[in-house]
Amino acid sequence: MARKKAGGTPATVALERAGVPFEVRAYEHDPSAASFGLEAAQALGVDTARVFKTLLADTDAGLVVGIVPVTGSLDLKALAAAVRVKRASMADPSVAERTTGYVVGGISPIGQRKQLVTVVDESARQHDTVLVSGGRRGLDLELTPTDLVAVTKGRYAAIARS
């Protein structure tokens, strides 16, 4: 995969600084779309299993990032177990925006204001590349799951529910 220069968001800047190869995948965002991730998959002509959403959970140990396929949901119990805490609940959207520096629907797991514990659903390993938000609605980044885990200092775990 060729590395593309695209200094448009903190996510693309972070990937460039880290020397991680990635591809920018932009599309025209429809404000009336019910699901940002499914919209991205359809607009980009990509299998929905390869498009992942970034969700923030509030845990006993602080905020945690969960990255799961757009076709599923975050299993909060599994996420809590993966980070060895008793419980997790979805973070308030305004807290997620403030903490990451991104808007809901465009929260990238890369280049966030604060480095958070990050868990990527293990299903990502099944794909050569995955797509995650690039830091704004209508912008996804394609990269290998290995690079995603490395750049976010994350780990894999089974945290998705169908």
C-alpha positions as CSV (number, residue, x, y, z in Angstrom):
1,M,0.0,0.0,0.0
2,A,1.4,3.3,-1.0
3,R,1.8,6.0,1.6
4,K,-0.2,9.1,0.8
5,K,0.6,12.6,2.0
6,A,-2.5,14.1,3.6
7,G,-1.9,16.5,6.4
8,G,-5.6,17.0,6.9
9,T,-6.3,15.6,10.3
10,P,-4.4,14.7,13.5
11,A,-4.8,11.0,12.5
12,T,-3.1,11.4,9.1
13,V,-0.4,13.5,10.7
14,A,0.2,10.9,13.4
15,L,0.4,8.1,10.7
16,E,2.9,10.1,8.7
17,R,5.1,10.9,11.7
18,A,5.1,7.2,12.6
19,G,6.0,6.2,9.1
20,V,2.9,4.0,8.8
21,P,1.7,3.2,5.3
22,F,-2.0,4.1,4.8
23,E,-4.5,5.1,2.2
24,V,-6.9,8.0,2.5
25,R,-10.4,7.0,1.5
26,A,-12.7,10.0,1.2
27,Y,-16.4,10.0,0.3
28,E,-19.3,12.5,0.3
29,H,-20.9,12.3,3.8
30,D,-24.7,12.3,3.9
31,P,-25.8,14.1,7.1
32,S,-29.0,12.1,7.2
33,A,-27.1,8.7,7.2
34,A,-28.3,6.5,10.1
35,S,-24.9,4.7,10.5
36,F,-21.7,6.5,9.7
37,G,-19.8,3.2,9.4
38,L,-22.3,1.5,7.1
39,E,-22.4,4.7,5.0
40,A,-18.6,4.6,4.6
41,A,-18.6,1.0,3.5
42,Q,-21.3,1.6,1.0
43,A,-19.9,4.8,-0.4
44,L,-16.4,3.3,-0.7
45,G,-17.6,0.0,-2.1
46,V,-15.9,-1.9,0.7
47,D,-17.0,-5.1,2.5
48,T,-18.6,-4.0,5.8
49,A,-16.5,-6.5,7.7
50,R,-13.4,-4.5,6.9
51,V,-14.8,-1.2,8.2
52,F,-14.4,-0.6,11.9
53,K,-15.9,2.0,14.2
54,T,-14.2,3.7,17.2
55,L,-16.2,3.7,20.4
56,L,-15.2,5.1,23.8
57,A,-16.2,3.4,27.0
58,D,-16.0,4.7,30.6
59,T,-14.4,2.1,32.9
60,D,-13.2,1.9,36.5
61,A,-9.8,2.8,35.1
62,G,-10.9,5.7,32.9
63,L,-11.8,5.9,29.3
64,V,-11.0,3.0,26.9
65,V,-11.2,2.9,23.1
66,G,-12.9,-0.1,21.6
67,I,-12.6,-0.7,17.8
68,V,-15.2,-3.0,16.4
69,P,-16.7,-3.8,13.0
70,V,-19.5,-1.4,11.9
71,T,-21.9,-4.4,11.5
72,G,-21.7,-5.3,15.2
73,S,-21.6,-3.6,18.6
74,L,-19.2,-3.3,21.4
75,D,-19.5,-6.0,24.0
76,L,-18.9,-3.9,27.2
77,K,-18.4,-6.9,29.4
78,A,-15.8,-8.3,27.0
79,L,-14.1,-4.9,26.8
80,A,-14.0,-4.7,30.6
81,A,-12.5,-8.2,30.8
82,A,-9.9,-7.3,28.2
83,V,-8.7,-4.3,30.2
84,R,-9.1,-6.1,33.5
85,V,-11.7,-3.9,35.1
86,K,-15.1,-4.8,36.7
87,R,-17.4,-2.8,34.4
88,A,-17.6,-0.6,31.4
89,S,-20.3,1.7,30.0
90,M,-20.5,3.8,26.9
91,A,-18.9,7.2,27.4
92,D,-21.0,10.3,27.1
93,P,-20.6,11.6,23.5
94,S,-19.5,15.1,24.7
95,V,-16.8,13.5,26.9
96,A,-15.7,11.4,23.9
97,E,-15.4,14.5,21.7
98,R,-13.6,16.5,24.3
99,T,-11.1,13.7,25.1
100,T,-10.3,12.7,21.6
101,G,-10.5,16.1,19.8
102,Y,-12.8,14.5,17.2
103,V,-16.6,14.7,16.6
104,V,-18.9,11.7,17.0
105,G,-19.1,10.0,13.6
106,G,-15.5,11.0,12.9
107,I,-13.7,9.8,16.0
108,S,-10.5,8.2,14.8
109,P,-8.5,5.8,17.1
110,I,-5.4,7.5,15.8
111,G,-4.0,10.9,16.7
112,Q,-6.3,11.5,19.7
113,R,-5.5,14.3,22.1
114,K,-4.7,11.8,24.9
115,Q,-3.3,8.3,24.5
116,L,-6.0,6.0,25.8
117,V,-6.0,2.2,26.3
118,T,-7.1,0.8,23.0
119,V,-8.6,-2.7,22.2
120,V,-9.2,-3.8,18.6
121,D,-11.6,-6.6,18.0
122,E,-9.7,-9.7,17.0
123,S,-11.8,-10.1,13.8
124,A,-9.5,-7.4,12.3
125,R,-6.8,-10.0,12.0
126,Q,-8.8,-11.7,9.3
127,H,-8.2,-8.9,6.8
128,D,-5.2,-7.6,5.0
129,T,-6.4,-4.1,5.6
130,V,-9.1,-2.4,7.6
131,L,-10.7,1.0,7.5
132,V,-11.2,3.3,10.4
133,S,-12.3,6.9,10.7
134,G,-9.7,9.5,9.6
135,G,-10.8,12.1,12.0
136,R,-13.9,13.6,10.3
137,R,-17.1,12.4,8.7
138,G,-16.5,11.3,5.2
139,L,-12.9,10.4,5.6
140,D,-11.6,6.9,6.4
141,L,-8.1,5.6,6.5
142,E,-7.1,2.1,5.2
143,L,-4.2,0.4,6.9
144,T,-3.1,-3.1,8.1
145,P,-4.6,-4.3,11.4
146,T,-1.0,-4.8,12.7
147,D,-0.2,-1.1,12.0
148,L,-3.5,0.0,13.6
149,V,-2.6,-1.9,16.8
150,A,1.0,-0.6,16.7
151,V,0.1,3.1,16.2
152,T,-2.6,3.1,18.9
153,K,-0.4,1.0,21.3
154,G,-3.4,-1.3,21.4
155,R,-4.1,-5.0,21.7
156,Y,-6.5,-7.5,20.2
157,A,-9.4,-9.1,22.1
158,A,-12.8,-10.5,21.2
159,I,-14.9,-7.4,22.1
160,A,-17.5,-7.3,19.3
161,R,-21.1,-8.7,19.3
162,S,-23.0,-9.4,16.1
